[in-house]
Amino acid sequence: MIWSFVKIAVFLAIVGLLALIGARLADSTDGFRLIFAGTEYTFGPLQAVIAAIIVFLVIWLIIRVAGLLVAFLRFVNGDNTAIGRYFDQNRERKGYEALAEGMLAVASGEGKLALSKAARAERYLNRPELTNLLSAQAAEVAGDRTKAAEVYRRLLSDDRTRFVGVQGLMRQKLEEGDTATALKLAEKAYALKPSNVDVQDALLKLQAEKGNWKGAREVLSAKRWQGLLPKDVHRRRDAVMALQEAKGVFEEGATIEAREAAIAANKASPDLIPAAVMAAHAYIDEGKPKHASRVILKAWEAQPHPDLAAVYAAILPEETPEARLKRFGKLLALRPDHEETRLLDAELNIAAEDFPAARRALGDLVTTHPTARVLTIMAAIERGEGAADAVVRGWLTRALTAPRGPQWCCDKCQNIQSEWTPICENCGGFDTLSWREPVQSQMPLPNGAEMLPVIIGRPDATQPPDAAPEPAKDYAPEQVAEKN
């Protein structure tokens, strides 16, 4: 704005000066005299004005021609002039056209065309941060992983494109299965851009696979503070990682740290059964049975589980079955209608040899939900009440082909695991295992119905169809000889 004002002021000054000179010439009667090379020239007013205009035009033309010659010489010398800018703009236009066409080719999956357009753009443009990125993407689309890796390495030399290069190399290593190198590259990418969601997820997954739970918890906390994770989800996942960190410390022999980590994991997520079990064991080792009981009772109220009952029994391992049944009354009263509570009650009564009470605790589970565990408990009850061996074997035979009941199942791929782990062994999902029955029940044993009479004996023809099969008879060696 100031420069425009200066130009206007100069223009007005020149116009005023020319007007003043013209007025002086008009008032002069003698005209205008010019002495050049010893010769005097006299011009009238009008002639003087015309001569001045001609001289001005000649001088202006000389200046422009001289400027053109200087510009040409500077162009030949490599300096940036109007001529150079013209060619630069033309070259830049072609380069950006090639860049745009290359991006469209990448989007449409035409790898070879994208590579050729990337090479053309690189030839016309002096923008390696753009052309190298297009070349890498084009090489990936064309399947040339070697060229893509080479271009990604070139991107590392520029601060503006270093993150893109690291991220590209990380993706390549993940596709190749080189998780060790991918983990190092993910850590570098996270250091460059800690808020990038893709890098956070990749680093979190790799750290979990490698067992670096401390680093994974730090990344998880960063996601929480950036608002990328709800508070409850963060608490649950952090508890899972704290539990695994505690297991690792426990395996190294530093039991104090392991106890503290296990207790912290249980406090963060009381419904996490493995954390509750480990925390209870930690309290038992410290000689704090009341703290262990409180942990188990709180976890049982959230979700009854056989492992919780086992560690609750480990608090007083030497107690009698009757005393254990009485002590477990507080635990059983928390979720009395839950199937796990009823099964535990039946097992405790069997251990105390109160078989009628065990049958009452079992209730109608034999008909409503006949799992292998339910049928096995029923066989024990029949055995305790003095039923025939054939009846007991009948219950056990049914247990062979019955569903196993709740197990650790992956909510993502439905894989079944014998023990809880933070990562599914099949699909690699994090914190996807839950204690429930599989979606698809297990297939029964082939020809199971045909094998039943062989195992428990064939019923007598004189018995009604609903009668129990006749028990197998034990013969003395003499009787066997007589029969033969």
Secondary structure, 3 states (H helix, E strand, C coil): CHHHHHHHHHHHHHHHHHHHHHHHHHHCCCCEEEEECCEEEEECHHHHHHHHHHHHHHHHHHHHHHHHHHHHHHHHHCCCCHHHHHHHHHHHHHHHHHHHHHHHHHHHCCHHHHHHHHHHHHHHCCCHHHHHHHHHHHHHHHCCHHHHHHHHHHHCCCCCCHHHHHHHHHHHHHHHCCHHHHHHHHHHHHHHCCCCHHHHHHHHHHHHHHCCHHHHHHHHHHHHHCCCCCHHHHHHHHHHHHHHHHHHHHHHCCHHHHHHHHHHHHHHCCCCHHHHHHHHHHHHHCCCHHHHHHHHHHHHHHCCCHHHHHHHHCCCCCCCHHHHHHHCHHHHCCCCCCHHHHHHHHHHHHHCCCHHHHHHHHCCHHHHCCCHHHHHHHHHHHHHCCCCHHHHHHHHHHHHHCCCCCEEEECCCCCEECCCCCECCCCCCECCEEEECCCCCCCCCCCHHHHHHHHHCCCCCCCCCCCCCCCCCCCCHHHHHHHC
